[in-house]
Amino acid sequence: MGGIHRWKEEEKMDPLTLLKEFGLPVAGVIALGWYVKTQNAWIQNELQTELRESFTRLEGILIKLIDAQKQMQMNQKEIMASYRAIVEILASLSGNGLKEKFVTRKRHRDDY
């Protein structure tokens, strides 16, 4: 059996003794484990922070777009109300039957 049983339990093995006893594969596994641990720490800390910042920025943009759309809808309603008022005023002032034509058409459109 290898050198595992040669050491007493209370003895500590330093890295050079490990390398002598178990060789390069164990040292490679230890190095790979250290690399994976540092990569996971980086992903959890810095990458998560960057993702959170990006999400917050995109959330702000989305909120601004929704606000702009709502403002445009309100402006569109104001424009349509002004247009209808102008049409009614012109129709009532013309006196040649346009009032009945436009007001009837407007009421018919509003029913939909």
N, C-alpha and C positions, 0 to 999 in steps of 0.2 A: 504494500500500500504506500502511496506517495508520502510526501512530507507533511500532510495534514495532521497526522497523529504525533509528530515529533515534538510539537510545541505544547507546552502546558497551557491550560486555559487562561491563567492570569498573565501570560506573556503577551506583549503587544507586538505586532509585526509592522515594521516600517515599510514604506513603498519599495525600497531596494530589495528587501528580503522577499517581498511578494513577487517582484519581478524575477528574482533568481529562482524562486521556488516554482512559480506557475508559468512564467514565461510571458512572451509577447501577447498571446491571445487575451489573457486576463487584463493586461495593461490596456489593450485596445477596447475591451468591454468597459472598463472603468472610464476611459477617456470619452467613449461614446455616451455613456450614462451622464457624465458631466455636461457634454454638449447638449443632450436632450433636455436636461434640467435647465440650463441657461436659456435655451430657445423657448421653452415653455414659459419661463419667467418673463422673457421679453414679450412674447405674444400676450400674456395675461396683463402685463402692465402697460407698455407703450402702445401696442396695437389696439387694445381695447379703448385706451384714452383717445387715440386718433379717430377710431370709429365713432365714439360718443360725440366728439366735436363735429365730425362730418354730419352725423345724424341731426344734431342740434341746428347746424347751419341749413340743412335741407328742410327741416321742419319750419324754420323761419321763412324760407323762400316760399314754401307751400302756403303758409298762413297769409303772406303778402299777396300771393296770387288769388287766393280765395277772397280776400278783402277787395282786391281790384275788380274781380268779377262781380261781386255784390254791388260795388259802386257803379259799375257800368250798367247793371240792370236797373238800378235806381235812376240813373241819368236817362236811360232809354224810356222809362215810364214817364219821366218829366217831359221829355221831347214829344212823346205820343200824346200826352195831355195837352201840351201847347198846340200841337198840330190840329187836334180835334177842335180845340177852342177857336183857332183861326178859321177852320173850315166852317164851323157853325156861324161865326160872325160874318164871314163873306157870303154864306148862303142866305142868311137873314137879311143882309143889306142888298142883295141883288134883286130880290122881289120878283124874279121871273121863274119861280118854281124850283129853283135849285135847293131851297131849304128842305122841301119835302124829299127831294132825291137824295141829298147827302145825309140828312138826319135819319131817314129810313135805312139807307145803306149802313150807316154807322151802328144803328140799333141791331140790324141784322148780323153784322160782324161781331158785335159784342156778345151775341147769344151763343156763339161757338166757343 
